[in-house]
């Protein structure tokens, strides 16, 4: 016979705010003295899972049900014992007549090994009698359904949450439970399992802030400095990093406390999982990582989970996994989170049990984990009561939506994907998958309607006779290898709405059957292939999305004429083809819903199509690089919706710029470059206050540069007026364009000096403009060519980066303030009438790549600071009056073309043909021209003449004043000595 010891335990019961509620005295048995098989058997007792609690709370909030918290007094004392258990008499209550007798227990006591199991069994038996049924997914969740009445009971040891669909049902169960157990109604849920529950106007806010403060106090980190992130993103923990801790108990205690904190803190789940992996042998680096988590908790101590009502009862899961992320085992870590509506129900971060051979395998293991979690969560959320599926493979077979896009997957697509017979949507886009796709991958996918394999390196290998078992309405295979022919199996798809075969190596003509699948098409992208022949005929069905069709067939080899504009199309891109002929003539039924028309880089001819003025919804119109002729019609001003781009450059358009263009007040980019436009710029263009790019170079425009460009067009980033007939000075108002990045006034008849106010064009941009209009599937690139260097205009640099004033009549000196434009990459002042020196501060232009001062009248020495331009790749100083030695060093050593300095006869040193005498240092005074040597010999001659004159004068004084012969010689020597000293001083200044 085994007799169990017992004792009295005295405790304090605290409220949620930490204040004293009451004192407790409890008789407990010594469970350590129990023997398995003698006085106890099964000891396990299930407790409700945190995800189940969050699920039930979400449902209660959405249905506006009552949430009540109950407390059972002395819950473990209600459990019946089914084993014979003997215990010593309690201290202080020992029978004086029978002091050696023992007690035989009928009910359980606290601290017995089977106490919690006995209580759970007693409670389960009673609530089952009331009509509740345990959930098959969580045995501590009890569900009651009777007609329209529903109730949930969540049991966690002696803490109970009851959710009822009506107050009447709540009182009904409360009366029955109170009659069986000593139970207290604590009112609406407020504090449960150490979690504070606060009801707000948005829902329930779950927080463990007090528990987090207790952890910090236990770690003696109440006054620590908080950090922004819970984990160091630059390195991963290893089992061998650092020294072993002398006492790992403290580490394990804090680790366990942080694990419980993750009940309401998903943001620290990954960090806590990382430090928990080393609880068996913690080291100093692991402890530092744990302290970083505590510092993060210090700064985010009030964070928690918000549970809100929702309308759509949909379970949505997200999962991700790294590949071989563990530095010790090379196993992957997978994480997931599951939402019911907008409420986060479950999350996990866990190292996988086996090593994956590819990133795809690691992702599939992560998917298996989250699918298992979803199947488990469906039971309490939907109340089906069905048993959980035992095999993960069976769970995957019921998968309907598989989305793994943008996950850096590598390797081949496994054949097992073809077994997912219920799959409706498969998205593997934006990865690095490779290999060959065959018919086997799609054998059983009869329900597939959405397939996205774009931006991978996959190759398709289907027989021409294969008939797919599915009917797709969405098929994207951009950047996959499909060609050279169109896939024949597509002709069996009758409901195709979105098709993307761009950049897929197709070199075929459009097959006859292709027009049949376009009937329901809403998005078609065949761009960047080598498709030949004529365009297909577009016959579309009427649709609610009538204005949302997108046709992108650019960058191919389509030829022939455009018979008509496709009807009910929003975006039309036929650029970079071989289309020719006149624009289609309309019969009054032209598609007026067009928003983007891009027909650039073709061979269209004829006058500018006037009927384009009817496109009242147009946003982008690009007809550049064609052969249109005639004048611009005044009706262009009717396109008041045109706000992105009007590009008519590189055509044969003549005449004046119509003043009606001033009505396009929302226009951002205007390109009329390389035509035959003439006359003055119309004053109405000053109304284009949103203009970012004004490109009208290579025309025959004349007059002075309008002052209103600087006053009104304050948003300009790019201004190109080159190769016209503009005259006069650069207006000072131009300096008000604080956002300007590129200015090109080359090849005009501009006179005067460079304005000093150009210094205002640096670093004053308050915002940036994106020149890529992805919202309209259109991207604008503007190119400029200067001395063989291609410059791409971008919006990433906040300074004036290009200035071209070449081929004008600008005079005066180069202003020193120009050297403050520190963002300049290209500066071209060639073919003008500039004089003076190159500013010594030219070294400030540290980003300079192209510099051209050729064909001016500049003089003086080339500054040594030019060698500090480390990015300089193009330099032209030819045909000026520079003198002295050419500076050497740094980037200038790579510019060895003699033509850079040709036409400067006074320059010496490499790569010039003349060599400098003596030292070629920057302070060398030799070699500044032959005139210096001429002056030297002239000085010597002058000295001898002066000496001879002194001798004659001395003889005269001898005769007149009867001076001695020796005094005469002294005077001669004095004169010669003075002249010699003067020449020596001059030589020293020149040579040394």
LOBADO-333232 format. One record per residue (C-alpha): x, y, z negated. Coordinates in steps of 0.25 Angstrom, whole numbers, padded with zeros to 4 digits, always signed. Layout:
XYZ/...
# end
This chain:
+0000+0000+0000/+0005+0014+0004/+0002+0025-0005/+0003+0040+0001/+0008+0051-0008/+0000+0064-0008/+0002+0079-0012/-0005+0093-0013/-0001+0103-0002/-0004+0118-0005/-0005+0128+0007/-0010+0141+0011/-0020+0143+0022/-0017+0155+0030/-0026+0164+0040/-0023+0167+0054/-0016+0180+0050/-0007+0173+0040/-0015+0177+0027/-0019+0167+0016/-0032+0160+0018/-0033+0150+0006/-0024+0140-0002/-0025+0125+0002/-0022+0113-0007/-0022+0099+0000/-0019+0085-0004/-0010+0078+0007/-0005+0064+0008/+0009+0061+0011/+0008+0056+0025/+0023+0052+0025/+0020+0041+0015/+0010+0035+0025/+0013+0022+0032/+0009+0019+0047/+0000+0007+0047/-0003+0007+0032/-0011+0020+0029/-0011+0026+0043/-0011+0022+0058/-0014+0032+0069/-0010+0046+0065/-0011+0054+0078/-0022+0065+0079/-0025+0073+0092/-0025+0088+0091/-0031+0098+0101/-0021+0102+0112/-0019+0117+0113/-0023+0117+0128/-0037+0111+0124/-0039+0122+0114/-0036+0133+0125/-0045+0126+0134/-0057+0125+0125/-0055+0140+0121/-0055+0144+0135/-0068+0136+0138/-0074+0142+0125/-0071+0156+0130/-0076+0154+0144/-0089+0149+0139/-0090+0159+0127/-0091+0147+0117/-0089+0148+0102/-0075+0145+0097/-0075+0141+0082/-0064+0137+0073/-0066+0127+0062/-0058+0122+0051/-0060+0109+0044/-0056+0109+0029/-0047+0097+0025/-0049+0091+0039/-0039+0079+0036/-0047+0075+0024/-0059+0071+0033/-0051+0060+0040/-0055+0046+0037/-0043+0036+0034/-0044+0022+0041/-0032+0017+0033/-0031+0014+0019/-0023+0025+0013/-0018+0026-0002/-0013+0039-0008/-0008+0043-0022/-0017+0051-0031/-0015+0066-0028/-0006+0074-0038/-0014+0081-0049/-0026+0072-0047/-0020+0058-0051/-0029+0049-0059/-0024+0048-0074/-0031+0035-0076/-0025+0029-0063/-0013+0036-0059/-0007+0025-0051/-0019+0024-0042/-0019+0028-0027/-0030+0034-0019/-0036+0027-0006/-0039+0038+0004/-0052+0038+0013/-0049+0051+0020/-0036+0057+0025/-0027+0067+0018/-0019+0078+0024/-0005+0073+0028/-0009+0059+0031/-0003+0054+0044/-0017+0051+0049/-0024+0063+0043/-0026+0071+0056/-0030+0058+0064/-0041+0055+0053/-0046+0069+0054/-0047+0069+0069/-0054+0056+0069/-0064+0060+0059/-0067+0073+0067/-0068+0066+0080/-0078+0056+0075/-0087+0067+0069/-0087+0077+0081/-0089+0065+0091/-0101+0062+0083/-0106+0076+0085/-0105+0074+0100/-0090+0079+0103/-0081+0071+0112/-0066+0071+0112/-0059+0077+0124/-0052+0066+0132/-0040+0076+0135/-0039+0081+0120/-0045+0073+0109/-0045+0085+0099/-0055+0092+0109/-0070+0088+0106/-0080+0091+0117/-0095+0092+0115/-0105+0093+0126/-0120+0092+0125/-0128+0099+0136/-0124+0114+0136/-0117+0113+0123/-0102+0112+0123/-0092+0111+0111/-0077+0109+0109/-0070+0105+0096/-0055+0107+0096/-0048+0099+0084/-0034+0102+0080/-0032+0095+0066/-0042+0102+0057/-0043+0115+0066/-0056+0115+0075/-0060+0124+0086/-0075+0122+0090/-0080+0128+0103/-0095+0128+0105/-0104+0132+0117/-0114+0138+0107/-0115+0143+0093/-0126+0133+0090/-0117+0122+0094/-0106+0127+0085/-0115+0127+0073/-0120+0113+0076/-0106+0108+0076/-0101+0116+0064/-0113+0111+0056/-0109+0096+0059/-0094+0098+0057/-0096+0105+0044/-0104+0094+0039/-0093+0084+0041/-0081+0092+0038/-0077+0104+0029/-0076+0114+0040/-0075+0129+0041/-0079+0138+0053/-0068+0148+0055/-0076+0155+0065/-0071+0159+0079/-0057+0154+0083/-0046+0163+0077/-0034+0154+0072/-0032+0140+0077/-0019+0132+0076/-0011+0144+0073/-0016+0151+0085/-0023+0165+0083/-0036+0166+0092/-0040+0180+0094/-0053+0183+0102/-0052+0195+0111/-0061+0201+0122/-0053+0192+0132/-0054+0179+0125/-0046+0172+0114/-0031+0175+0112/-0023+0164+0106/-0010+0168+0099/+0000+0162+0089/+0007+0175+0085/+0007+0172+0070/+0013+0159+0073/+0024+0165+0082/+0027+0175+0070/+0029+0163+0061/+0038+0156+0071/+0047+0169+0072/+0047+0170+0056/+0051+0156+0055/+0062+0158+0065/+0066+0171+0058/+0064+0179+0071/+0054+0189+0067/+0062+0201+0071/+0069+0195+0083/+0069+0203+0096/+0059+0198+0106/+0062+0193+0121/+0054+0194+0133/+0055+0179+0137/+0055+0166+0129/+0066+0159+0137/+0079+0163+0144/+0076+0162+0159/+0091+0161+0163/+0094+0148+0157/+0089+0135+0152/+0091+0127+0139/+0099+0115+0139/+0101+0104+0128/+0116+0107+0127/+0115+0122+0127/+0121+0127+0113/+0124+0121+0100/+0115+0112+0092/+0108+0118+0081/+0112+0114+0067/+0097+0114+0062/+0087+0111+0073/+0075+0111+0064/+0073+0126+0065/+0074+0125+0080/+0063+0114+0081/+0054+0121+0071/+0054+0134+0079/+0052+0126+0092/+0040+0119+0087/+0034+0132+0082/+0036+0138+0096/+0029+0126+0102/+0017+0128+0094/+0017+0143+0098/+0016+0139+0113/+0001+0136+0110/-0002+0151+0114/+0012+0155+0120/+0013+0148+0134/+0024+0158+0137/+0034+0151+0128/+0031+0137+0132/+0042+0135+0141/+0052+0141+0132/+0047+0133+0120/+0048+0120+0128/+0062+0123+0132/+0067+0125+0117/+0059+0113+0113/+0066+0103+0122/+0078+0104+0113/+0072+0102+0099/+0080+0089+0098/+0093+0096+0098/+0092+0111+0098/+0104+0120+0101/+0107+0135+0100/+0103+0138+0114/+0089+0132+0111/+0088+0140+0098/+0091+0153+0106/+0080+0149+0116/+0070+0147+0105/+0074+0160+0098/+0071+0167+0112/+0057+0161+0112/+0055+0166+0098/+0060+0180+0102/+0050+0179+0114/+0039+0175+0104/+0042+0187+0095/+0040+0197+0107/+0027+0190+0111/+0021+0186+0098/+0007+0190+0101/+0006+0183+0114/-0005+0172+0116/-0015+0165+0125/-0028+0172+0129/-0040+0163+0132/-0050+0170+0141/-0064+0166+0146/-0064+0162+0161/-0074+0158+0171/-0066+0148+0180/-0064+0135+0173/-0052+0131+0182/-0039+0125+0177/-0027+0131+0183/-0013+0126+0181/+0001+0131+0184/+0013+0123+0184/+0028+0125+0187/+0041+0117+0185/+0056+0119+0186/+0065+0108+0192/+0076+0102+0184/+0075+0114+0174/+0080+0107+0162/+0096+0108+0162/+0097+0095+0153/+0087+0085+0160/+0084+0092+0173/+0070+0090+0171/+0060+0100+0175/+0051+0109+0166/+0036+0110+0170/+0026+0120+0165/+0011+0122+0167/+0000+0131+0162/-0015+0128+0164/-0026+0138+0164/-0041+0137+0163/-0047+0149+0169/-0037+0160+0164/-0034+0153+0151/-0021+0146+0149/-0024+0132+0143/-0011+0124+0144/+0004+0126+0147/+0016+0118+0146/+0031+0118+0149/+0038+0105+0148/+0050+0098+0153/+0046+0086+0163/+0049+0072+0158/+0057+0068+0170/+0067+0075+0180/+0061+0079+0194/+0068+0077+0207/+0063+0090+0213/+0055+0103+0210/+0043+0097+0216/+0043+0085+0207/+0045+0094+0195/+0033+0102+0200/+0024+0090+0202/+0027+0085+0188/+0023+0099+0182/+0010+0097+0191/+0008+0084+0184/+0009+0090+0171/-0001+0101+0173/-0011+0092+0180/-0011+0083+0168/-0014+0096+0159/-0025+0100+0168/-0032+0087+0168/-0031+0087+0153/-0036+0101+0152/-0048+0098+0161/-0054+0089+0151/-0057+0100+0140/-0059+0111+0150/-0069+0103+0158/-0074+0093+0147/-0074+0081+0156/-0069+0072+0145/-0062+0063+0156/-0050+0056+0153/-0036+0062+0157/-0029+0056+0169/-0018+0047+0165/-0009+0049+0176/-0004+0062+0181/-0004+0057+0196/-0019+0055+0195/-0020+0070+0190/-0012+0075+0202/-0021+0067+0211/-0033+0076+0207/-0025+0089+0210/-0032+0099+0219/-0022+0110+0219/-0007+0109+0220/+0000+0123+0220/+0016+0122+0219/+0019+0135+0227/+0031+0143+0224/+0038+0133+0214/+0051+0131+0221/+0048+0116+0224/+0058+0108+0232/+0059+0094+0239/+0048+0087+0247/+0033+0087+0244/+0030+0073+0238/+0021+0064+0246/+0012+0062+0233/+0006+0076+0236/-0002+0068+0247/-0009+0060+0236/-0016+0072+0230/-0029+0069+0236/-0037+0080+0229/-0027+0091+0233/-0033+0103+0239/-0022+0113+0238/-0007+0111+0240/+0002+0123+0239/+0017+0120+0239/+0021+0134+0245/+0034+0142+0242/+0043+0131+0238/+0055+0124+0244/+0049+0111+0248/+0055+0103+0259/+0053+0090+0267/+0043+0085+0277/+0028+0085+0275/+0020+0073+0281/+0006+0068+0282/+0008+0059+0270/+0009+0072+0261/-0006+0075+0265/-0012+0061+0266/-0022+0062+0255/-0024+0077+0254/-0038+0077+0259/-0043+0089+0251/-0031+0098+0254/-0035+0112+0259/-0024+0121+0255/-0009+0117+0259/+0002+0127+0257/+0016+0122+0260/+0022+0136+0265/+0036+0141+0262/+0043+0127+0260/+0052+0119+0269/+0042+0108+0273/+0041+0101+0286/+0028+0095+0292/+0028+0082+0298/+0014+0078+0303/+0010+0070+0315/+0002+0077+0325/-0009+0067+0323/-0010+0069+0308/-0024+0073+0303/-0023+0079+0289/-0033+0074+0279/-0036+0088+0274/-0042+0101+0279/-0033+0113+0276/-0038+0127+0275/-0025+0132+0270/-0011+0128+0276/+0002+0136+0274/+0015+0130+0279/+0023+0142+0281/+0039+0139+0282/+0036+0124+0283/+0041+0117+0296/+0028+0113+0304/+0033+0116+0318/+0036+0115+0329/+0021+0112+0332/+0008+0116+0325/+0004+0105+0315/-0007+0097+0323/-0014+0093+0310/-0019+0108+0308/-0029+0106+0319/-0038+0097+0310/-0039+0109+0300/-0052+0116+0302/-0053+0125+0290/-0039+0131+0290/-0039+0145+0284/-0025+0148+0281/-0013+0143+0289/+0002+0147+0288/+0012+0140+0297/+0022+0152+0297/+0036+0149+0299/+0034+0134+0301/+0042+0132+0314/+0030+0131+0323/+0035+0133+0338/+0022+0128+0345/+0011+0135+0352/-0003+0137+0346/-0010+0124+0348/-0024+0124+0353/-0030+0118+0341/-0024+0129+0332/-0035+0139+0336/-0046+0130+0330/-0040+0130+0316/-0039+0145+0316/-0054+0146+0315/-0055+0148+0300/-0041+0153+0298/-0039+0165+0289/-0023+0165+0288/-0014+0160+0299/+0001+0162+0299/+0009+0156+0310/+0021+0167+0309/+0036+0164+0311/+0035+0152+0320/+0038+0151+0335/+0023+0149+0340/+0022+0152+0354/+0011+0154+0364/-0002+0162+0363/-0009+0166+0351/-0021+0157+0347/-0035+0162+0348/-0041+0166+0335/-0055+0162+0333/-0059+0164+0318/-0071+0160+0310/-0079+0171+0303/-0075+0171+0288/-0077+0178+0275/-0062+0181+0276/-0063+0188+0290/-0054+0199+0287/-0043+0190+0280/-0037+0182+0292/-0022+0183+0293/-0015+0179+0306/+0000+0179+0306/+0007+0174+0318/+0019+0183+0319/+0033+0179+0323/+0030+0168+0333/+0031+0168+0348/+0016+0170+0352/+0015+0177+0366/+0004+0182+0375/-0006+0193+0372/-0015+0195+0360/-0029+0192+0365/-0037+0198+0354/-0035+0202+0339/-0040+0190+0330/-0053+0193+0324/-0055+0194+0309/-0040+0195+0305/-0034+0203+0294/-0019+0201+0297/-0013+0199+0311/+0002+0197+0313/+0007+0193+0327/+0020+0200+0326/+0033+0195+0332/+0027+0187+0343/+0028+0188+0359/+0014+0194+0361/+0012+0203+0372/+0001+0211+0380/-0008+0222+0376/-0017+0222+0364/-0030+0215+0365/-0041+0223+0369/-0053+0223+0359/-0068+0223+0362/-0072+0230+0350/-0071+0217+0341/-0057+0219+0336/-0053+0214+0323/-0054+0226+0313/-0050+0218+0301/-0036+0217+0304/-0027+0223+0293/-0013+0219+0298/-0009+0218+0313/+0006+0215+0316/+0009+0213+0331/+0023+0218+0331/+0035+0212+0339/+0027+0208+0351/+0025+0212+0365/+0012+0219+0365/+0011+0230+0376/+0001+0241+0380/-0004+0254+0373/-0006+0254+0358/-0019+0246+0355/-0030+0257+0351/-0040+0247+0346/-0030+0244+0334/-0036+0257+0329/-0048+0249+0325/-0041+0241+0314/-0047+0249+0303/-0041+0239+0293/-0027+0238+0298/-0016+0239+0288/-0004+0235+0296/-0002+0237+0311/+0011+0233+0317/+0013+0233+0332/+0028+0236+0332/+0038+0230+0342/+0028+0229+0354/+0027+0237+0367/+0015+0246+0364/+0015+0259+0372/+0006+0271+0373/+0002+0281+0362/-0002+0278+0348/-0017+0280+0347/-0023+0291+0338/-0033+0280+0333/-0022+0274+0324/-0026+0284+0314/-0039+0276+0312/-0031+0264+0305/-0032+0271+0292/-0031+0257+0285/-0017+0256+0290/-0009+0256+0278/+0003+0247+0279/+0010+0248+0293/+0009+0254+0307/+0020+0249+0315/+0021+0253+0330/+0036+0253+0331/+0044+0248+0343/+0033+0250+0354/+0032+0260+0366/+0022+0269+0359/+0023+0284+0364/+0016+0297+0361/+0014+0304+0348/+0011+0299+0335/-0004+0300+0333/-0007+0310+0321/-0018+0300+0317/-0008+0291+0311/-0009+0301+0299/-0022+0295+0296/-0015+0282+0291/-0013+0287+0277/-0011+0274+0271/+0000+0269+0281/+0013+0264+0274/+0022+0261+0287/+0022+0268+0300/+0031+0263+0311/+0032+0269+0325/+0047+0267+0328/+0053+0265+0341/+0042+0270+0350/+0041+0283+0359/+0033+0292+0350/+0035+0307+0352/+0031+0320+0346/+0031+0325+0332/+0027+0317+0320/+0012+0320+0317/+0009+0328+0305/-0002+0318+0301/+0008+0308+0297/+0011+0315+0284/-0002+0309+0279/+0004+0295+0279/+0008+0297+0264/+0009+0282+0262/+0019+0280+0273/+0031+0271+0268/+0038+0269+0282/+0038+0279+0294/+0046+0274+0305/+0045+0282+0318/+0059+0281+0323/+0063+0279+0338/+0053+0288+0344/+0053+0302+0351/+0047+0309+0339/+0051+0324+0338/+0051+0336+0330/+0056+0338+0316/+0055+0328+0305/+0042+0331+0298/+0043+0337+0284/+0030+0330+0279/+0037+0316+0280/+0044+0320+0267/+0033+0327+0261/+0021+0318+0263/+0027+0304+0266/+0033+0302+0252/+0031+0287+0253/+0041+0285+0264/+0051+0274+0263/+0056+0273+0277/+0057+0285+0287/+0062+0282+0301/+0062+0294+0311/+0075+0290+0319/+0077+0291+0334/+0067+0302+0336/+0068+0317+0340/+0066+0323+0327/+0074+0337+0325/+0077+0346+0314/+0081+0344+0300/+0078+0333+0290/+0066+0339+0282/+0069+0341+0267/+0055+0335+0264/+0061+0321+0268/+0068+0321+0255/+0055+0319+0248/+0054+0305+0253/+0058+0299+0240/+0054+0285+0244/+0062+0285+0257/+0071+0273+0259/+0075+0274+0274/+0076+0287+0282/+0080+0286+0297/+0081+0300+0305/+0092+0295+0314/+0092+0299+0329/+0085+0312+0329/+0089+0327+0330/+0089+0330+0315/+0098+0342+0311/+0102+0348+0299/+0108+0342+0286/+0105+0330+0278/+0096+0335+0267/+0102+0334+0253/+0088+0330+0248/+0090+0316+0253/+0095+0313+0240/+0081+0313+0235/+0078+0300+0243/+0085+0291+0233/+0079+0283+0222/+0065+0290+0220/+0056+0279+0225/+0044+0277+0215/+0039+0265+0222/+0042+0255+0233/+0034+0250+0245/+0034+0236+0250/+0035+0236+0265/+0030+0221+0265/+0015+0221+0267/+0013+0206+0263/-0002+0209+0259/-0004+0211+0274/+0006+0200+0278/+0015+0210+0284/+0029+0214+0281/+0036+0226+0287/+0051+0227+0289/+0058+0240+0294/+0071+0239+0300/+0082+0249+0303/+0095+0247+0311/+0107+0256+0308/+0121+0252+0313/+0117+0238+0314/+0112+0236+0300/+0098+0232+0298/+0091+0239+0286/+0078+0233+0281/+0069+0243+0274/+0064+0238+0261/+0057+0243+0249/+0067+0238+0238/+0077+0250+0238/+0073+0263+0231/+0082+0273+0239/+0084+0278+0252/+0092+0267+0259/+0093+0272+0273/+0095+0285+0279/+0098+0288+0294/+0100+0302+0300/+0109+0298+0311/+0109+0304+0325/+0104+0318+0321/+0110+0332+0320/+0112+0332+0305/+0123+0341+0301/+0130+0345+0288/+0137+0336+0278/+0132+0323+0272/+0125+0327+0259/+0131+0322+0246/+0117+0319+0240/+0115+0309+0251/+0125+0300+0243/+0114+0299+0232/+0106+0290+0241/+0112+0278+0234/+0102+0268+0240/+0106+0271+0254/+0110+0259+0263/+0111+0266+0276/+0115+0280+0279/+0116+0285+0294/+0120+0299+0297/+0127+0297+0310/+0127+0305+0323/+0124+0319+0316/+0133+0331+0313/+0137+0329+0299/+0149+0335+0294/+0158+0335+0281/+0162+0323+0273/+0156+0310+0269/+0151+0312+0254/+0160+0306+0244/+0148+0300+0236/+0145+0291+0248/+0149+0279+0239/+0136+0282+0231/+0128+0275+0242/+0132+0261+0237/+0121+0254+0245/+0126+0259+0258/+0126+0249+0270/+0126+0258+0282/+0133+0271+0283/+0134+0279+0296/+0140+0293+0297/+0146+0292+0311/+0146+0303+0322/+0146+0315+0313/+0156+0326+0309/+0160+0321+0295/+0174+0323+0291/+0183+0321+0279/+0187+0308+0272/+0179+0295+0271/+0175+0294+0256/+0182+0283+0249/+0168+0280+0242/+0163+0274+0255/+0170+0261+0250/+0160+0260+0239/+0149+0257+0248/+0149+0242+0246/+0137+0238+0255/+0142+0247+0267/+0141+0238+0280/+0140+0249+0291/+0148+0262+0292/+0150+0272+0303/+0159+0284+0301/+0163+0286+0315/+0165+0299+0323/+0167+0309+0312/+0179+0317+0307/+0183+0308+0295/+0198+0308+0291/+0207+0301+0282/+0208+0286+0278/+0196+0277+0279/+0192+0272+0265/+0194+0257+0262/+0189+0247+0252/+0176+0239+0249/+0166+0239+0259/+0173+0248+0269/+0184+0237+0271/+0173+0229+0279/+0170+0240+0288/+0182+0238+0298/+0176+0243+0311/+0184+0255+0316/+0172+0261+0323/+0167+0265+0309/+0177+0276+0309/+0179+0279+0324/+0179+0294+0328/+0186+0298+0315/+0200+0301+0320/+0206+0305+0306/+0202+0292+0299/+0213+0282+0296/+0214+0269+0290/+0207+0256+0293/+0199+0253+0301/+0202+0266+0308/+0213+0265+0319/+0222+0276+0312/+0230+0272+0300/+0233+0281+0288/+0247+0285+0284/+0251+0281+0270/+0241+0277+0259/+0227+0275+0263/+0221+0278+0250/+0210+0288+0248/+0219+0298+0243/+0229+0297+0255/+0230+0311+0262/+0238+0305+0274/+0231+0303+0287/+0221+0314+0287/+0225+0318+0301/+0237+0322+0309/+0234+0337+0306/+0240+0334+0292/+0253+0330+0298/+0253+0342+0307/+0251+0351+0295/+0263+0345+0288/+0273+0348+0299/+0267+0362+0301/+0270+0365+0287/+0284+0360+0288/+0286+0369+0300/+0280+0381+0293/+0290+0379+0282/+0302+0379+0290/+0297+0392+0297/+0295+0398+0284/+0309+0394+0280/+0315+0400+0292/+0308+0413+0290/+0313+0414+0276/+0327+0412+0281/+0326+0424+0291/+0320+0433+0280/+0331+0430+0271/+0342+0434+0282/+0334+0447+0283/+0334+0449+0268/+0349+0446+0268/+0352+0457+0278/+0342+0467+0272/+0345+0464+0257/+0359+0459+0258/+0355+0446+0250/+0365+0435+0248/+0366+0423+0257/+0363+0413+0246/+0350+0420+0242/+0346+0419+0257/+0348+0404+0256/+0340+0404+0243/+0328+0410+0249/+0328+0401+0261/+0329+0389+0252/+0317+0394+0244/+0309+0396+0256/+0312+0382+0261/+0310+0376+0247/+0296+0382+0246/+0291+0378+0259/+0296+0364+0256/+0289+0363+0243/+0276+0367+0250/+0277+0356+0261/+0280+0346+0250/+0268+0350+0242/+0259+0349+0255/+0265+0335+0258/+0262+0330+0244/+0248+0335+0245/+0246+0328+0258/+0254+0315+0256/+0254+0312+0241/
# end
